[in-house]
């Protein structure tokens, strides 16, 4: 019997972690996947007189994380994007920091992780080995902790990105299978992340390995198509904007799509980026349509439905729905191709950015139920 069941989609752009509650449901944590070295120095003036921020001590080093890195210091910002990041020290740190901030202090943790399907076979075993080093024991200390927190990963399971979303469609929050024909036939999952864009073709709910060569598009995510172009444009616009990084762009995008506020504030200046973000988002949607949907999947000809998930889904969904129509499970012969998760009972309360993590948690709960029955 484990103390915690956790699913961690610690991606190139954001760390999205869900932890199962004892009485049902889950606790969620999200933070940009970035850190910077911190001193933790203070004059002791207290709140209202001195900038307040959290920091974390991790094996001899002190860091600030997430949005605090652009609020407190821009010195030595650190992120790790690319194929070599899976299971490395930075990846382990992102997960451990999230668990600590969610209240984990000791005990055992059943952990589900994710890797791009195109890299999955080559990185899965190494990811498990790295997270299970030192018998899976982790030590980390938050600001205010009198001593380090210590827990142990009892088991680490790695799933292909995108398949987590599939579990959201067939398993409820209790880990119980729900009868549905939604995945009958051929279905495509497009998982749009910061670094990669994953395209999975499923046949009757099972991954079709014939599509593996096109399953992961590296350097084809939001960072390349939206964040970096937006940053280059701003660097040219104003001298004060030269201090901006992709982390500032990420903050604007999250606030814009979640709160409908695309305003950037720098050095007392304001810039409303809504129209330019819309332009880059539509261009990105066109790129996906041209290169992947039409180029690989023949415009979804013969495909029953497609599901858009990940942090970039909200940026491109409107344009892609406009191009390929919205799939209506009640009228499959007269509808389009793009499934709207808000119209599905099992996913209507789940944001597309959360679907991998939540699906991974549902998968873990199902696995534990099966183990208990055995």
Buried (B, 14 or more C-beta within 10 A) or exposed (E): EBBBBBBBBBBBBBBBBBBBEEEEEBEBBBBBBBBBBBEEEEEEEEEEEEEEBBBBBBEEEBBBBBBBBBEBBBEEBBBBBEBEBBBEEBBBBBBBBBBBBBEBBEEBBBBBBBBBBBBBEEBBEBBBEBBBEEEBEBBBBBBEEEEBBBBBBBBBBBBBBBBBBBBBBBBBBEBEEEEBEBBEBBBBBBBBBBBBBBBBBBBEBEBBEEBBEBBBBBEBBBBBBBBBBBBEEBEEEEEEBEEBBBBBBBBBBBBBBEEEEBEBEBEEEEBEBEEBBBBBBBBBBBBBBEBBBBEBBEEBEEBBBBBBBBBBBBBBBEBBBEBBBBBBBEEEEEBBBBBBBEEBEBBEEBBBBBBBBBBBBBBBBBBBBEEEEE
